[in-house]
Amino acid sequence: MKFSLAFVLIALFAVITISQALPRPEETAASNNDGTSVNTKIEIELTKEQALVVEAMGRKLSSSL
């Protein structure tokens, strides 16, 4: 009896924590049906200087592998 209130409060805390961590069905359904796919392409515009920096970074990465 002494620890029953503490046990009930801990169990309640655990249930609330787990229920908050689970994904909501409406969020899952919305993310699956929004028309996006894994193969989404993103296009960005770079200046010549930025393109040279990105290209140099790619060369450094490929040479270190």
PDB file of N, CA, C and O in Angstrom, chain B, residues numbered from 101:
ATOM      1  N   MET B 101       0.818  -1.202   0.000  1.00  0.00           N
ATOM      2  CA  MET B 101       0.000   0.000   0.000  1.00  0.00           C
ATOM      3  C   MET B 101       0.855   1.256   0.000  1.00  0.00           C
ATOM      4  O   MET B 101       0.482   2.295  -0.544  1.00  0.00           O
ATOM      5  N   LYS B 102       2.004   1.123   0.625  1.00  0.00           N
ATOM      6  CA  LYS B 102       2.843   2.281   0.786  1.00  0.00           C
ATOM      7  C   LYS B 102       3.298   2.864  -0.558  1.00  0.00           C
ATOM      8  O   LYS B 102       3.368   4.081  -0.725  1.00  0.00           O
ATOM      9  N   PHE B 103       3.602   1.990  -1.497  1.00  0.00           N
ATOM     10  CA  PHE B 103       4.151   2.428  -2.766  1.00  0.00           C
ATOM     11  C   PHE B 103       3.132   2.371  -3.909  1.00  0.00           C
ATOM     12  O   PHE B 103       3.495   2.590  -5.065  1.00  0.00           O
ATOM     13  N   SER B 104       1.895   2.087  -3.610  1.00  0.00           N
ATOM     14  CA  SER B 104       0.910   1.933  -4.678  1.00  0.00           C
ATOM     15  C   SER B 104       0.666   3.240  -5.431  1.00  0.00           C
ATOM     16  O   SER B 104       0.521   3.222  -6.653  1.00  0.00           O
ATOM     17  N   LEU B 105       0.617   4.359  -4.735  1.00  0.00           N
ATOM     18  CA  LEU B 105       0.415   5.642  -5.407  1.00  0.00           C
ATOM     19  C   LEU B 105       1.597   5.965  -6.305  1.00  0.00           C
ATOM     20  O   LEU B 105       1.412   6.435  -7.428  1.00  0.00           O
ATOM     21  N   ALA B 106       2.796   5.721  -5.831  1.00  0.00           N
ATOM     22  CA  ALA B 106       3.984   5.960  -6.636  1.00  0.00           C
ATOM     23  C   ALA B 106       3.986   5.054  -7.864  1.00  0.00           C
ATOM     24  O   ALA B 106       4.333   5.500  -8.958  1.00  0.00           O
ATOM     25  N   PHE B 107       3.608   3.799  -7.700  1.00  0.00           N
ATOM     26  CA  PHE B 107       3.548   2.872  -8.822  1.00  0.00           C
ATOM     27  C   PHE B 107       2.524   3.335  -9.853  1.00  0.00           C
ATOM     28  O   PHE B 107       2.800   3.300 -11.052  1.00  0.00           O
ATOM     29  N   VAL B 108       1.366   3.762  -9.412  1.00  0.00           N
ATOM     30  CA  VAL B 108       0.321   4.237 -10.327  1.00  0.00           C
ATOM     31  C   VAL B 108       0.799   5.470 -11.081  1.00  0.00           C
ATOM     32  O   VAL B 108       0.565   5.579 -12.285  1.00  0.00           O
ATOM     33  N   LEU B 109       1.457   6.394 -10.407  1.00  0.00           N
ATOM     34  CA  LEU B 109       1.949   7.599 -11.072  1.00  0.00           C
ATOM     35  C   LEU B 109       3.045   7.286 -12.092  1.00  0.00           C
ATOM     36  O   LEU B 109       3.082   7.874 -13.172  1.00  0.00           O
ATOM     37  N   ILE B 110       3.930   6.362 -11.743  1.00  0.00           N
ATOM     38  CA  ILE B 110       4.975   5.964 -12.690  1.00  0.00           C
ATOM     39  C   ILE B 110       4.372   5.278 -13.902  1.00  0.00           C
ATOM     40  O   ILE B 110       4.789   5.541 -15.030  1.00  0.00           O
ATOM     41  N   ALA B 111       3.396   4.401 -13.689  1.00  0.00           N
ATOM     42  CA  ALA B 111       2.736   3.722 -14.798  1.00  0.00           C
ATOM     43  C   ALA B 111       2.006   4.721 -15.689  1.00  0.00           C
ATOM     44  O   ALA B 111       2.053   4.599 -16.913  1.00  0.00           O
ATOM     45  N   LEU B 112       1.339   5.694 -15.106  1.00  0.00           N
ATOM     46  CA  LEU B 112       0.652   6.719 -15.878  1.00  0.00           C
ATOM     47  C   LEU B 112       1.641   7.538 -16.694  1.00  0.00           C
ATOM     48  O   LEU B 112       1.386   7.834 -17.862  1.00  0.00           O
ATOM     49  N   PHE B 113       2.749   7.899 -16.100  1.00  0.00           N
ATOM     50  CA  PHE B 113       3.788   8.634 -16.812  1.00  0.00           C
ATOM     51  C   PHE B 113       4.298   7.823 -18.000  1.00  0.00           C
ATOM     52  O   PHE B 113       4.491   8.373 -19.085  1.00  0.00           O
ATOM     53  N   ALA B 114       4.519   6.522 -17.808  1.00  0.00           N
ATOM     54  CA  ALA B 114       5.008   5.662 -18.882  1.00  0.00           C
ATOM     55  C   ALA B 114       4.001   5.580 -20.025  1.00  0.00           C
ATOM     56  O   ALA B 114       4.388   5.647 -21.192  1.00  0.00           O
ATOM     57  N   VAL B 115       2.738   5.438 -19.711  1.00  0.00           N
ATOM     58  CA  VAL B 115       1.698   5.352 -20.748  1.00  0.00           C
ATOM     59  C   VAL B 115       1.628   6.646 -21.544  1.00  0.00           C
ATOM     60  O   VAL B 115       1.528   6.609 -22.770  1.00  0.00           O
ATOM     61  N   ILE B 116       1.679   7.779 -20.873  1.00  0.00           N
ATOM     62  CA  ILE B 116       1.612   9.068 -21.560  1.00  0.00           C
ATOM     63  C   ILE B 116       2.845   9.265 -22.433  1.00  0.00           C
ATOM     64  O   ILE B 116       2.730   9.749 -23.559  1.00  0.00           O
ATOM     65  N   THR B 117       4.023   8.898 -21.932  1.00  0.00           N
ATOM     66  CA  THR B 117       5.255   9.057 -22.695  1.00  0.00           C
ATOM     67  C   THR B 117       5.236   8.197 -23.953  1.00  0.00           C
ATOM     68  O   THR B 117       5.592   8.668 -25.033  1.00  0.00           O
ATOM     69  N   ILE B 118       4.828   6.958 -23.819  1.00  0.00           N
ATOM     70  CA  ILE B 118       4.792   6.051 -24.973  1.00  0.00           C
ATOM     71  C   ILE B 118       3.746   6.512 -25.987  1.00  0.00           C
ATOM     72  O   ILE B 118       3.990   6.446 -27.191  1.00  0.00           O
ATOM     73  N   SER B 119       2.595   6.973 -25.523  1.00  0.00           N
ATOM     74  CA  SER B 119       1.563   7.410 -26.463  1.00  0.00           C
ATOM     75  C   SER B 119       1.988   8.663 -27.220  1.00  0.00           C
ATOM     76  O   SER B 119       1.580   8.858 -28.364  1.00  0.00           O
ATOM     77  N   GLN B 120       2.796   9.508 -26.602  1.00  0.00           N
ATOM     78  CA  GLN B 120       3.301  10.695 -27.293  1.00  0.00           C
ATOM     79  C   GLN B 120       4.357  10.323 -28.329  1.00  0.00           C
ATOM     80  O   GLN B 120       4.505  11.022 -29.332  1.00  0.00           O
ATOM     81  N   ALA B 121       5.087   9.242 -28.107  1.00  0.00           N
ATOM     82  CA  ALA B 121       6.156   8.841 -29.012  1.00  0.00           C
ATOM     83  C   ALA B 121       5.628   8.130 -30.255  1.00  0.00           C
ATOM     84  O   ALA B 121       6.302   8.129 -31.286  1.00  0.00           O
ATOM     85  N   LEU B 122       4.465   7.538 -30.189  1.00  0.00           N
ATOM     86  CA  LEU B 122       3.916   6.810 -31.335  1.00  0.00           C
ATOM     87  C   LEU B 122       3.441   7.776 -32.408  1.00  0.00           C
ATOM     88  O   LEU B 122       2.908   8.838 -32.086  1.00  0.00           O
ATOM     89  N   PRO B 123       3.626   7.426 -33.688  1.00  0.00           N
ATOM     90  CA  PRO B 123       3.149   8.297 -34.762  1.00  0.00           C
ATOM     91  C   PRO B 123       1.623   8.295 -34.828  1.00  0.00           C
ATOM     92  O   PRO B 123       0.979   7.270 -34.604  1.00  0.00           O
ATOM     93  N   ARG B 124       1.080   9.418 -35.129  1.00  0.00           N
ATOM     94  CA  ARG B 124      -0.366   9.533 -35.254  1.00  0.00           C
ATOM     95  C   ARG B 124      -0.793   9.035 -36.638  1.00  0.00           C
ATOM     96  O   ARG B 124      -0.110   9.327 -37.620  1.00  0.00           O
ATOM     97  N   PRO B 125      -1.904   8.291 -36.747  1.00  0.00           N
ATOM     98  CA  PRO B 125      -2.327   7.754 -38.047  1.00  0.00           C
ATOM     99  C   PRO B 125      -2.575   8.845 -39.088  1.00  0.00           C
ATOM    100  O   PRO B 125      -2.233   8.657 -40.256  1.00  0.00           O
ATOM    101  N   GLU B 126      -3.155   9.972 -38.700  1.00  0.00           N
ATOM    102  CA  GLU B 126      -3.434  11.018 -39.678  1.00  0.00           C
ATOM    103  C   GLU B 126      -2.154  11.672 -40.168  1.00  0.00           C
ATOM    104  O   GLU B 126      -2.108  12.113 -41.316  1.00  0.00           O
ATOM    105  N   GLU B 127      -1.113  11.754 -39.349  1.00  0.00           N
ATOM    106  CA  GLU B 127       0.160  12.307 -39.790  1.00  0.00           C
ATOM    107  C   GLU B 127       0.850  11.342 -40.762  1.00  0.00           C
ATOM    108  O   GLU B 127       1.445  11.768 -41.752  1.00  0.00           O
ATOM    109  N   THR B 128       0.768  10.074 -40.475  1.00  0.00           N
ATOM    110  CA  THR B 128       1.374   9.077 -41.346  1.00  0.00           C
ATOM    111  C   THR B 128       0.668   9.044 -42.689  1.00  0.00           C
ATOM    112  O   THR B 128       1.322   8.973 -43.730  1.00  0.00           O
ATOM    113  N   ALA B 129      -0.638   9.095 -42.681  1.00  0.00           N
ATOM    114  CA  ALA B 129      -1.396   9.077 -43.927  1.00  0.00           C
ATOM    115  C   ALA B 129      -1.116  10.325 -44.749  1.00  0.00           C
ATOM    116  O   ALA B 129      -1.007  10.236 -45.972  1.00  0.00           O
ATOM    117  N   ALA B 130      -0.997  11.467 -44.124  1.00  0.00           N
ATOM    118  CA  ALA B 130      -0.742  12.707 -44.842  1.00  0.00           C
ATOM    119  C   ALA B 130       0.642  12.697 -45.469  1.00  0.00           C
ATOM    120  O   ALA B 130       0.818  13.193 -46.582  1.00  0.00           O
ATOM    121  N   SER B 131       1.618  12.145 -44.780  1.00  0.00           N
ATOM    122  CA  SER B 131       2.973  12.145 -45.325  1.00  0.00           C
ATOM    123  C   SER B 131       3.123  11.137 -46.456  1.00  0.00           C
ATOM    124  O   SER B 131       3.994  11.308 -47.310  1.00  0.00           O
ATOM    125  N   ASN B 132       2.302  10.093 -46.489  1.00  0.00           N
ATOM    126  CA  ASN B 132       2.406   9.092 -47.541  1.00  0.00           C
ATOM    127  C   ASN B 132       1.630   9.478 -48.799  1.00  0.00           C
ATOM    128  O   ASN B 132       1.917   8.946 -49.871  1.00  0.00           O
ATOM    129  N   ASN B 133       0.669  10.374 -48.705  1.00  0.00           N
ATOM    130  CA  ASN B 133      -0.193  10.677 -49.841  1.00  0.00           C
ATOM    131  C   ASN B 133      -0.008  12.091 -50.375  1.00  0.00           C
ATOM    132  O   ASN B 133      -0.882  12.596 -51.079  1.00  0.00           O
ATOM    133  N   ASP B 134       1.093  12.733 -50.064  1.00  0.00           N
ATOM    134  CA  ASP B 134       1.237  14.118 -50.492  1.00  0.00           C
ATOM    135  C   ASP B 134       1.915  14.258 -51.852  1.00  0.00           C
ATOM    136  O   ASP B 134       2.220  15.375 -52.270  1.00  0.00           O
ATOM    137  N   GLY B 135       2.155  13.158 -52.545  1.00  0.00           N
ATOM    138  CA  GLY B 135       2.686  13.212 -53.893  1.00  0.00           C
ATOM    139  C   GLY B 135       4.200  13.244 -53.978  1.00  0.00           C
ATOM    140  O   GLY B 135       4.737  13.229 -55.086  1.00  0.00           O
ATOM    141  N   THR B 136       4.899  13.285 -52.884  1.00  0.00           N
ATOM    142  CA  THR B 136       6.349  13.269 -52.942  1.00  0.00           C
ATOM    143  C   THR B 136       6.843  11.840 -53.000  1.00  0.00           C
ATOM    144  O   THR B 136       6.156  10.910 -52.576  1.00  0.00           O
ATOM    145  N   SER B 137       8.031  11.679 -53.523  1.00  0.00           N
ATOM    146  CA  SER B 137       8.607  10.349 -53.591  1.00  0.00           C
ATOM    147  C   SER B 137      10.037  10.395 -53.096  1.00  0.00           C
ATOM    148  O   SER B 137      10.574  11.458 -52.785  1.00  0.00           O
ATOM    149  N   VAL B 138      10.634   9.235 -53.028  1.00  0.00           N
ATOM    150  CA  VAL B 138      12.010   9.146 -52.572  1.00  0.00           C
ATOM    151  C   VAL B 138      12.944   9.778 -53.591  1.00  0.00           C
ATOM    152  O   VAL B 138      14.013  10.265 -53.224  1.00  0.00           O
ATOM    153  N   ASN B 139      12.566   9.781 -54.856  1.00  0.00           N
ATOM    154  CA  ASN B 139      13.416  10.283 -55.922  1.00  0.00           C
ATOM    155  C   ASN B 139      13.144  11.750 -56.234  1.00  0.00           C
ATOM    156  O   ASN B 139      13.202  12.145 -57.399  1.00  0.00           O
ATOM    157  N   THR B 140      12.859  12.541 -55.257  1.00  0.00           N
ATOM    158  CA  THR B 140      12.607  13.962 -55.455  1.00  0.00           C
ATOM    159  C   THR B 140      13.901  14.665 -55.847  1.00  0.00           C
ATOM    160  O   THR B 140      14.942  14.461 -55.222  1.00  0.00           O
ATOM    161  N   LYS B 141      13.831  15.488 -56.880  1.00  0.00           N
ATOM    162  CA  LYS B 141      14.995  16.240 -57.332  1.00  0.00           C
ATOM    163  C   LYS B 141      14.852  17.684 -56.886  1.00  0.00           C
ATOM    164  O   LYS B 141      13.773  18.272 -56.950  1.00  0.00           O
ATOM    165  N   ILE B 142      15.967  18.239 -56.433  1.00  0.00           N
ATOM    166  CA  ILE B 142      16.001  19.629 -56.012  1.00  0.00           C
ATOM    167  C   ILE B 142      16.981  20.363 -56.917  1.00  0.00           C
ATOM    168  O   ILE B 142      18.125  19.936 -57.079  1.00  0.00           O
ATOM    169  N   GLU B 143      16.536  21.451 -57.497  1.00  0.00           N
ATOM    170  CA  GLU B 143      17.395  22.246 -58.355  1.00  0.00           C
ATOM    171  C   GLU B 143      17.727  23.561 -57.660  1.00  0.00           C
ATOM    172  O   GLU B 143      16.853  24.234 -57.114  1.00  0.00           O
ATOM    173  N   ILE B 144      19.005  23.908 -57.693  1.00  0.00           N
ATOM    174  CA  ILE B 144      19.428  25.170 -57.107  1.00  0.00           C
ATOM    175  C   ILE B 144      20.258  25.927 -58.130  1.00  0.00           C
ATOM    176  O   ILE B 144      20.859  25.330 -59.023  1.00  0.00           O
ATOM    177  N   GLU B 145      20.286  27.220 -57.993  1.00  0.00           N
ATOM    178  CA  GLU B 145      21.094  28.052 -58.879  1.00  0.00           C
ATOM    179  C   GLU B 145      22.323  28.514 -58.109  1.00  0.00           C
ATOM    180  O   GLU B 145      22.225  29.027 -56.994  1.00  0.00           O
ATOM    181  N   LEU B 146      23.496  28.317 -58.739  1.00  0.00           N
ATOM    182  CA  LEU B 146      24.749  28.721 -58.127  1.00  0.00           C
ATOM    183  C   LEU B 146      25.451  29.741 -59.006  1.00  0.00           C
ATOM    184  O   LEU B 146      25.325  29.727 -60.231  1.00  0.00           O
ATOM    185  N   THR B 147      26.179  30.609 -58.363  1.00  0.00           N
ATOM    186  CA  THR B 147      27.043  31.506 -59.126  1.00  0.00           C
ATOM    187  C   THR B 147      28.250  30.704 -59.594  1.00  0.00           C
ATOM    188  O   THR B 147      28.447  29.572 -59.154  1.00  0.00           O
ATOM    189  N   LYS B 148      29.050  31.272 -60.472  1.00  0.00           N
ATOM    190  CA  LYS B 148      30.231  30.564 -60.965  1.00  0.00           C
ATOM    191  C   LYS B 148      31.190  30.255 -59.821  1.00  0.00           C
ATOM    192  O   LYS B 148      31.784  29.178 -59.778  1.00  0.00           O
ATOM    193  N   GLU B 149      31.339  31.196 -58.898  1.00  0.00           N
ATOM    194  CA  GLU B 149      32.235  30.986 -57.772  1.00  0.00           C
ATOM    195  C   GLU B 149      31.742  29.845 -56.888  1.00  0.00           C
ATOM    196  O   GLU B 149      32.531  29.007 -56.452  1.00  0.00           O
ATOM    197  N   GLN B 150      30.449  29.815 -56.625  1.00  0.00           N
ATOM    198  CA  GLN B 150      29.887  28.755 -55.793  1.00  0.00           C
ATOM    199  C   GLN B 150      30.030  27.397 -56.477  1.00  0.00           C
ATOM    200  O   GLN B 150      30.319  26.397 -55.821  1.00  0.00           O
ATOM    201  N   ALA B 151      29.829  27.362 -57.799  1.00  0.00           N
ATOM    202  CA  ALA B 151      29.969  26.110 -58.541  1.00  0.00           C
ATOM    203  C   ALA B 151      31.401  25.603 -58.477  1.00  0.00           C
ATOM    204  O   ALA B 151      31.624  24.399 -58.349  1.00  0.00           O
ATOM    205  N   LEU B 152      32.377  26.506 -58.565  1.00  0.00           N
ATOM    206  CA  LEU B 152      33.779  26.104 -58.475  1.00  0.00           C
ATOM    207  C   LEU B 152      34.108  25.550 -57.097  1.00  0.00           C
ATOM    208  O   LEU B 152      34.854  24.578 -56.978  1.00  0.00           O
ATOM    209  N   VAL B 153      33.556  26.166 -56.056  1.00  0.00           N
ATOM    210  CA  VAL B 153      33.784  25.679 -54.693  1.00  0.00           C
ATOM    211  C   VAL B 153      33.196  24.285 -54.521  1.00  0.00           C
ATOM    212  O   VAL B 153      33.845  23.408 -53.950  1.00  0.00           O
ATOM    213  N   VAL B 154      31.990  24.072 -55.002  1.00  0.00           N
ATOM    214  CA  VAL B 154      31.347  22.756 -54.891  1.00  0.00           C
ATOM    215  C   VAL B 154      32.135  21.713 -55.671  1.00  0.00           C
ATOM    216  O   VAL B 154      32.322  20.590 -55.203  1.00  0.00           O
ATOM    217  N   GLU B 155      32.594  22.084 -56.854  1.00  0.00           N
ATOM    218  CA  GLU B 155      33.377  21.151 -57.666  1.00  0.00           C
ATOM    219  C   GLU B 155      34.692  20.800 -56.977  1.00  0.00           C
ATOM    220  O   GLU B 155      35.110  19.642 -56.997  1.00  0.00           O
ATOM    221  N   ALA B 156      35.345  21.783 -56.371  1.00  0.00           N
ATOM    222  CA  ALA B 156      36.593  21.528 -55.650  1.00  0.00           C
ATOM    223  C   ALA B 156      36.348  20.618 -54.453  1.00  0.00           C
ATOM    224  O   ALA B 156      37.157  19.736 -54.164  1.00  0.00           O
ATOM    225  N   MET B 157      35.243  20.827 -53.763  1.00  0.00           N
ATOM    226  CA  MET B 157      34.909  19.966 -52.627  1.00  0.00           C
ATOM    227  C   MET B 157      34.688  18.541 -53.095  1.00  0.00           C
ATOM    228  O   MET B 157      35.079  17.597 -52.409  1.00  0.00           O
ATOM    229  N   GLY B 158      34.066  18.371 -54.253  1.00  0.00           N
ATOM    230  CA  GLY B 158      33.844  17.033 -54.790  1.00  0.00           C
ATOM    231  C   GLY B 158      35.135  16.353 -55.147  1.00  0.00           C
ATOM    232  O   GLY B 158      35.279  15.149 -54.933  1.00  0.00           O
ATOM    233  N   ARG B 159      36.096  17.105 -55.697  1.00  0.00           N
ATOM    234  CA  ARG B 159      37.389  16.529 -56.039  1.00  0.00           C
ATOM    235  C   ARG B 159      38.145  16.104 -54.775  1.00  0.00           C
ATOM    236  O   ARG B 159      38.779  15.050 -54.750  1.00  0.00           O
ATOM    237  N   LYS B 160      38.072  16.930 -53.734  1.00  0.00           N
ATOM    238  CA  LYS B 160      38.747  16.583 -52.474  1.00  0.00           C
ATOM    239  C   LYS B 160      38.144  15.326 -51.867  1.00  0.00           C
ATOM    240  O   LYS B 160      38.860  14.478 -51.335  1.00  0.00           O
ATOM    241  N   LEU B 161      36.833  15.212 -51.948  1.00  0.00           N
ATOM    242  CA  LEU B 161      36.158  14.054 -51.376  1.00  0.00           C
ATOM    243  C   LEU B 161      36.519  12.791 -52.142  1.00  0.00           C
ATOM    244  O   LEU B 161      36.820  11.763 -51.536  1.00  0.00           O
ATOM    245  N   SER B 162      36.492  12.860 -53.467  1.00  0.00           N
ATOM    246  CA  SER B 162      36.776  11.657 -54.268  1.00  0.00           C
ATOM    247  C   SER B 162      38.240  11.251 -54.164  1.00  0.00           C
ATOM    248  O   SER B 162      38.546  10.062 -54.249  1.00  0.00           O
ATOM    249  N   SER B 163      39.151  12.200 -53.984  1.00  0.00           N
ATOM    250  CA  SER B 163      40.557  11.837 -53.847  1.00  0.00           C
ATOM    251  C   SER B 163      40.870  11.239 -52.484  1.00  0.00           C
ATOM    252  O   SER B 163      41.825  10.474 -52.349  1.00  0.00           O
ATOM    253  N   SER B 164      40.084  11.576 -51.478  1.00  0.00           N
ATOM    254  CA  SER B 164      40.338  11.033 -50.136  1.00  0.00           C
ATOM    255  C   SER B 164      39.760   9.643 -49.966  1.00  0.00           C
ATOM    256  O   SER B 164      40.111   8.951 -49.011  1.00  0.00           O
ATOM    257  N   LEU B 165      38.888   9.213 -50.857  1.00  0.00           N
ATOM    258  CA  LEU B 165      38.322   7.869 -50.756  1.00  0.00           C
ATOM    259  C   LEU B 165      39.263   6.924 -51.401  1.00  0.00           C
ATOM    260  O   LEU B 165      39.000   5.722 -51.440  1.00  0.00           O
TER     261      LEU B 165
END
